[in-house]
Amino acid sequence: MDTVADGLDHALEKAFTRPIPRSAGAQMRYLVRQHKGTRAVADLLGITQRTVERYVNNQIRTPRKDLAARLEREVRRRWQPQIRARARQSAATATGIVIDTRARFGYTAAPGTTDDARLRHLTVALPPQYAARLFEAQQDGATEQQLREIAAEGLGEVYFRDRGRRAHGLLVEFTDVEHVDFDL
């Protein structure tokens, strides 16, 4: 994962209790049930209503690559919403979230200290308040930069400042992200 939003979505998908439907017909039927009609699904996927009906009736079985990707993405986005909500709530109130990242970290610190940015690989357990802020910002439509700032603040507090025991006033910059992944 190279974006924080994708990493958060992937973390919630790990909480699923059942796999998503595999076949294109089953995925299409799921979307039709969710949207209560074939017209809305056709508009969502950018195909005709008749094509949606053909997938629902198994008259077409193998979608084009681009349609298959859109179909799976839309099903994955809507799959098991209650399980997602429960996992999000648990992370935001009790368990927190683990961030695994390889990125460049720079600092703004007191004069006389080194603030040269360098590449680090970190795996850090963030407390529930940062998980809550990340999920809330994602639901509110925050940009990738805003999500990275929240993650940087959490990493700064927990890893670099050791929850206020050292490096007071240190501000962490989270840039050049090579990899970021989350786990609940």
C-alpha positions in Angstrom: 0.0 0.0 0.0 1.3 3.4 -0.8 -1.5 5.6 0.5 -2.8 5.9 4.0 -6.4 5.6 2.8 -5.8 2.3 1.0 -3.9 1.0 4.1 -6.8 1.8 6.4 -9.3 0.1 4.0 -7.0 -2.9 3.8 -6.8 -3.1 7.6 -10.6 -3.2 7.8 -10.8 -5.9 5.2 -8.7 -8.1 7.4 -11.7 -8.1 9.8 -14.1 -9.7 7.2 -15.6 -13.0 8.4 -16.5 -14.2 4.9 -14.7 -13.8 1.5 -16.3 -11.5 -1.1 -18.1 -13.2 -3.9 -15.7 -14.6 -6.6 -17.7 -14.8 -9.8 -18.7 -11.7 -11.8 -22.4 -12.8 -11.6 -22.3 -13.2 -7.8 -20.6 -9.8 -7.5 -23.1 -8.1 -9.8 -26.1 -9.7 -7.9 -24.6 -8.4 -4.6 -24.4 -4.9 -6.0 -27.9 -5.1 -7.4 -29.2 -6.1 -4.0 -27.3 -3.2 -2.3 -28.5 -0.6 -4.8 -32.0 -2.1 -5.2 -31.9 -2.1 -9.0 -29.9 -2.6 -12.1 -30.0 1.0 -13.3 -28.0 2.3 -10.3 -25.4 -0.4 -10.7 -25.1 0.3 -14.4 -24.5 4.0 -13.7 -22.0 3.1 -10.9 -19.9 0.8 -13.2 -20.3 2.8 -16.4 -22.0 0.0 -18.4 -25.5 -0.5 -19.8 -28.4 -1.7 -17.7 -28.8 -4.6 -20.1 -25.2 -5.7 -19.5 -25.9 -5.7 -15.8 -28.9 -7.9 -16.3 -26.8 -10.3 -18.4 -24.3 -10.7 -15.6 -27.1 -11.2 -13.1 -28.6 -14.0 -15.2 -25.1 -15.5 -15.9 -25.4 -14.9 -19.7 -22.0 -13.2 -19.5 -19.5 -14.8 -17.2 -16.1 -13.1 -17.8 -15.9 -9.3 -17.7 -13.2 -7.2 -19.3 -10.2 -6.5 -17.1 -11.1 -2.9 -16.4 -14.8 -3.8 -15.6 -13.6 -6.7 -13.4 -11.4 -4.4 -11.4 -14.2 -1.8 -11.0 -16.7 -4.5 -10.0 -14.4 -6.0 -7.4 -13.5 -2.6 -6.0 -17.2 -1.6 -5.6 -18.1 -4.9 -4.0 -15.1 -4.7 -1.6 -16.1 -1.2 -0.7 -19.6 -2.3 0.4 -18.9 -5.8 1.8 -19.8 -6.5 5.4 -20.5 -2.9 6.6 -21.4 -3.9 10.1 -18.1 -5.9 10.5 -16.2 -2.9 9.2 -18.0 -0.6 11.6 -17.4 -2.9 14.6 -13.6 -3.2 13.7 -13.4 0.6 13.3 -15.1 1.2 16.6 -12.9 -1.3 18.4 -9.7 0.2 17.1 -11.0 3.7 17.9 -12.0 3.0 21.5 -9.9 0.1 22.8 -7.2 -1.6 20.7 -5.7 1.1 18.6 -4.0 0.5 15.3 -0.5 -0.7 14.2 1.2 1.2 11.4 4.0 -0.4 9.4 5.8 2.1 7.1 8.9 2.7 5.2 9.2 6.5 4.6 11.5 9.5 5.0 11.2 11.1 8.4 12.4 14.6 9.0 12.2 16.7 12.1 11.8 20.3 13.2 13.6 20.4 16.5 15.6 22.8 18.8 18.7 24.5 17.4 21.8 22.4 17.6 20.1 19.1 16.9 20.1 17.1 13.7 17.0 17.5 11.5 18.3 15.7 8.4 15.6 13.6 7.0 16.4 9.9 6.6 14.6 6.7 5.4 13.3 4.6 8.2 11.2 1.4 8.5 8.9 1.6 11.5 6.3 -0.7 13.0 4.5 1.2 15.8 1.3 0.6 17.7 -0.7 3.8 17.8 -3.1 4.4 20.6 -6.9 4.4 20.0 -7.2 8.2 19.8 -5.0 8.3 16.7 -7.0 5.4 15.2 -10.2 7.3 15.8 -8.8 10.4 14.2 -7.6 8.5 11.1 -10.9 6.7 10.6 -12.9 9.9 11.3 -10.8 11.9 8.9 -11.1 9.2 6.2 -14.9 9.1 6.6 -15.1 12.9 6.3 -13.2 12.8 3.0 -9.8 14.0 4.2 -7.0 14.3 1.6 -4.1 11.9 1.6 -1.9 14.7 2.9 -4.2 15.3 5.9 -4.2 11.5 6.7 -0.4 11.5 6.5 -0.2 14.4 8.9 -2.4 12.6 11.5 -0.2 9.5 11.1 3.0 11.6 11.4 1.6 13.2 14.6 0.9 9.8 16.0 4.3 8.4 15.1 5.9 11.6 16.6 4.1 11.2 19.8 4.5 7.4 20.3 7.9 6.7 18.7 9.9 9.8 18.5 8.8 11.7 21.7 8.0 8.5 23.6 4.7 9.8 24.8 6.2 13.0 26.2 9.2 11.5 28.0 11.8 12.9 25.6 12.3 15.3 22.6 9.8 17.9 23.7 8.7 20.2 20.8 9.9 17.8 18.1 7.7 18.0 15.0 7.8 15.0 12.6 7.6 15.2 8.8 6.3 12.1 7.1 7.4 12.2 3.4 8.5 10.0 0.5 6.3 7.1 1.6 7.5 3.9 0.0 5.2 1.6 1.9 2.4 2.1 4.5 0.1 -0.6 5.9 -2.1 -0.8 8.9 -3.3 -3.7 11.1 -6.0 -3.7 13.8 
